[in-house]
Amino acid sequence: MHYGITTEATDFTKAGMKDWRVRLLKAILFFIPRANPDHERLYPQVRFWALELDEEGWPQREVGLDAARKALFCAPDARNTGFWPDMARTQFAKSEVEAISENAFAALWNDAGGGE
């Protein structure tokens, strides 16, 4: 495993999340369980993602971080599959993330409630 921080997919906005087209799509697809029901509302606050990546660069775990790099949430968990782990086509090279240590990732994971 290796660990890193990325700013990819940090452009969600509250207005965008409440856009009528997004609401319409959610209404049409209401019967399909959402991948991240507890975390989606927090996406506009995410400015960084701390990722645990397997040796091939596939995301295994994530921590959403705010502008001060404070942990907002972590996934996957019992109800949320995670933004990055759920996107099966997104692979990261080591050079595409700001490297952090396993201990730093573990601290962020625990801060977000992942150690419970």
WOMO-V977016 format. One record per residue. N is the residue number from 1. SS is DSSP state (A for helix, B for strand, O for the rest). D_FIRST is the distance of its C-alpha to the first C-alpha in Angstrom with 2 decimals. Layout:
n: <N N>
ss: <SS SS>
d_first: <D_FIRST D_FIRST>
This chain:
n: <1 2 3 4 5 6 7 8 9 10 11 12 13 14 15 16 17 18 19 20 21 22 23 24 25 26 27 28 29 30 31 32 33 34 35 36 37 38 39 40 41 42 43 44 45 46 47 48 49 50 51 52 53 54 55 56 57 58 59 60 61 62 63 64 65 66 67 68 69 70 71 72 73 74 75 76 77 78 79 80 81 82 83 84 85 86 87 88 89 90 91 92 93 94 95 96 97 98 99 100 101 102 103 104 105 106 107 108 109 110 111 112 113 114 115 116>
ss: <O B B B B B O O O O O O O A A A A O O A A A A A A A A A O O O O O O O B O O O A A A A A A O O B B B B B B O O O O B B B B B B B B O O O O O B B B B B O O O O B O O A A A A O O O O B O O A A A O B B B O A A A A A A A A A A O O O O O>
d_first: <0.00 3.76 6.84 10.30 13.78 15.99 19.66 19.70 21.72 23.30 26.83 27.86 31.28 33.34 36.10 33.91 32.62 36.31 37.63 40.13 38.28 35.08 37.27 39.18 36.14 34.88 38.41 38.65 35.34 35.92 35.70 32.10 29.69 27.72 23.93 23.71 27.18 26.43 24.33 26.15 28.87 26.51 25.10 27.93 26.80 23.19 22.98 19.24 16.11 13.11 10.10 6.71 5.56 4.55 5.43 8.78 8.49 9.63 9.70 9.11 10.67 12.93 15.44 18.62 20.12 23.78 25.42 25.18 21.41 22.39 20.42 22.46 20.52 17.21 16.36 16.25 18.95 22.12 23.89 21.47 18.96 17.58 18.53 15.40 14.12 17.79 18.16 17.17 18.11 16.06 13.27 12.12 12.17 10.69 14.41 14.99 13.33 14.40 11.63 11.48 10.34 8.47 12.17 13.40 11.30 12.45 15.92 16.07 15.00 17.74 20.15 19.95 20.83 17.61 18.28 21.64>
